[in-house]
């Protein structure tokens, strides 16, 4: 079967199409068919104005029409469209969802921070993670950061915070929210226990790639600090020209990196695992569990 996920983030929107390959009910994997990313920055509108402008709404509707055509061409069987932080906070978020439904017949869901973290986390399967160790899961998006604490393969607590790469650029309440995160971590995690970090999000993936780690090898806290310092030495234009960063990544990669650094420092995590999965992967995995794997188990 072919599945698609539409992820409407605060920094960009994405369409991921994958095909499931099932050998047995316990042995399956996914083949990526296509990934389309469009840099429509909803957070720029919402975190400064409180709503999504007509100009941005028009672009969003046009993008959904293109996504619908791509799903048709690629013969997608099932899909789900989810919107996160920016749409959650936009005063006209529900109206825009209705407009998209009217124009494209695609139902765009505005999901909670808790649901967002659940979808991302579900895709790990925790199969490649040492179940005997403790982890702090960090997902930094454009408008929010989801934190989860994992002990003995079980998520013990989680919380969504209104801080992200695009919101950070607006300068609104960033320091206050960082303090809230530190206090939450202090209340929910005992520093006496050794902990490792798991990081998801576009910026940590790019930081990991630039730092040139061995395939699937964790990135140390010191390595993360070094690569952030290295990128900071370049201005915005040179990050695009020399480091080959996308324009909508070049300005947010440092603010995002600082959030990962802060969480690792607060918990004493010396390494961060970067599995390179995100909300889109979690959406597809859960569609697969519901639409295909459940029938195999009957």
N, C-alpha and C positions, 0 to 999 in steps of 0.2 A: 504493500500500500504506500501511497505517497501522502505526506502530511505537510502542512504549511503553518508557520507562525508569523503573525504580524505584531511587531513590538513597537509601540509608540512611546518613545522615551522623551526626555527633556532636551537632549542634545541632538538626536537624530531618530529616524524611523527606519525599520528594517523589515524585510520579508525573507524568511528562511524557508527553503523547500528541501525536504529530505525524504528518502525512500527507505522503508524498513526492510530488512532482510532477516527472516526468521528461519533458523535451522531446526531448533526445538523450542519449547516454551521457556527453557532456561538458557538458550544460546541464541542471541540475536544482536544485530547491530544496525547502524544507520549510515546510509550513503548520502552525502551532501549533493544535491542537484544544483542548487543555485542560492546565492545570497545577494540581495539587493539592499543597499544602504543609501538613504537620501538624507542629506544634512539639513533637514527642516528643524530649526531650533525653537521648539515650543516654549522652552524655559525662558528664552530671551523676552518673550511677550509676558508670560505669566508672572515671573519673579520681579518684574519691574512695573507692570501695569495691572496685574491681577486677572487679566483675561487674554484670550487669543484674538488677535486682530483679524479683520476680514481678509486682508491680504494673505496672512498665514493660513487661515481657514481654506481659502481657495486653493492654495498649494497642496494642502493636506487632502482635500477631496480629489484633486487631480492625481495625487500619488496613489490613492486607494483605487482609482479607476485603472491605473497602470498595474497595480498589484493584482487586481481581479483578472486582468487579461493574462498576466504571467502565470497565475494559478491555473487558468483554463488551458493555456498552451502546454503547461507541464503536467496536465491531467491529475491535479491534486484531488484526493478523495475527501479529506477532512482538513479543516483549518480552524484556527481560533485567533482572534485579534484582541490584544490587551493594551491598555494605556496605563501609564504609571504617574509619577509625581506631578508633572506639569498639568496634566488633564485632571488629576484629583483636585488641584487647587484652583483651576480656572473657573471663574464664575459662570462662564458660558460653556463649560465642558460637556454637560448633558445635551445642550442644544446642538453642539457640533457633532456629537455621536449620532443624534437624530438626523442631522443633515447628511452625514455619511451613509446612514442606513437608507435614506430616501434616494440618494444619488447612485448608490452602488449595491444596495441590498446586503451589505456586510455589517454585521452587528459588532460594533466596537465596545468592549467592556472596559470600564474604568475599575481597576482592581486596587485593593488596599495594599499597603506596604507589607502587611503580614502575608497576604496571598502571593505577592511578588517574591518575597524571600522564600516561601514554601516551594514555589515553582522552580526557582533557580536551584535551590538546595536539593530538590528531588532528583535532579539529573546526575548528581555525583554518584548515586548508588552506594557510596561509601566503600566501594570494592577495592579501590587502590589506596585507601587510607588505613593506617594502623588503628584498629578499633580500640586499642588499649591506651591511646594517647588522647590528650585534650586539644581542642581546636577552637579558635575564634574565626568565624566566617565573616568576611567583610565584602560587601557588594556596594561599590560607589557608583551611583548613577549621576545623571545630570542635575536632578533635583532632590534626591534623597539617598541616604546610606542605610543599608540594612545590616545589622549586626546580629549574629547568633553564636551562642556558646554551646559546644558539643563535648560531652563527656561519655566515655565508654560507648561510642557510636549512637548516642541519644542526644537530641537537641534539648538542652535544659532550660534555655531562655533565649528570647529574641526580641528585638525592638527596632523600629524604623525611626530614623532621625531626619529632620528637615535640613539636611546639608548635603550638597553635591557639587559637582564641578562647575556647572553653569550658575547655580545659585551662589556659589562661592565668589564668582566674578562680580556679582552685584554688590557684595560686601555687606549684605543684610544679615545681621544676627549670627554671623559665622562663628565668632569667638564664643558667644553664649551657648550655641549648640555644641561646640567642641567640648565645652566644660560639662554640659549635660551628658555627653557620651562618656567622658572620663569618670564622672560620678556613677553612671550606670555600670560601667565595667568594674569599678571598685566595689560596688555593692553586690555584683553577681559573680565575680571571679576571685578565687583565692590565689594570690600570686605565688604561694608556696608550691603550687603544682606547675610542672613544666607544661608549656603550651606552644602550639604552632599556629600559624595563620593560614587561612585559605582565602585567596583573593580573586574576585570576579569583577568584570567590567572592562570596557574598552581601553581605559588608560593603563590599568595594571598589565593587560595583555601587551600593550605597546611598550611599556617600560621593561617588561620581561624580554621582549624580542630585541630591543635595542641593547640590553645588557648582555645579549649573546650567551645565554645559558645552554647547557647541554639539554637535550630533549627530555622534558618532564622533570628535570632536576629542580629542587626548590631554590628560591632566591633568598639570600641572606639579608638581614636587616641592613647591614653595612653596604651591601651591593645596591640595595634600593636607594639608600642615602646617596651613594656615589653617582648613580645614574641620574637622579633628580638634580644633583648639583651640576652635573655635566650639561644637562639640557638647559638649566637655568642660565648658563653662560651664553646661550644664544638668544637673540631677540626673536620676536614673533616671525618676522619674514625669513630669517635664517633657519628657524626650526622647520619651515616649509621647504626652503630651497636646499639647505645642506642636509638636514636630518630626514627630509622626505616625509614629514608629517602632513596629514590632511589639515586644511585650514581650520576646521572645526574641532580638531584634536590638539592643534598647536597651542591654543590659548588655555585649554582646560587641563592639560596633562600634569602641570605642576600643582595646581590646587588639589587635583585628585590624589596625586602622589603624597601630598602632605597629610591627607586624611588616613591613608594606609599607614604611613609612618607613625602618626599619632596613636593609632590603635595598637600597633605593634609595640610601641614604646610603653604605652599604658599597661599592657599585659605582660611585657617582658618576652614577647615572642621573638626568637632569633632568626626564624625562617618563615617564608611565605610560599605556599604551594599555589601555582597558577594553573588550574585545570582547563582554562580557555573554554568555558561554557558560560551561557548567560540565560536570560529570560526566554529567548526564542527556543533554545535547546530544551529547556524545562517544559515549555508549552507542548512541543512536539512529543517529548517523552510521555507526558501525561495523556495526550491524545492517543498515543500508541497503546498505553495500558488500558485505556477505556474502550477504544474502538477495535483493536486487533487482539492484543494479548488476552484480554478477558474472555474472548470467545474460544481461544485455544485451551483455556483452563476449564471450560464447561464440560 
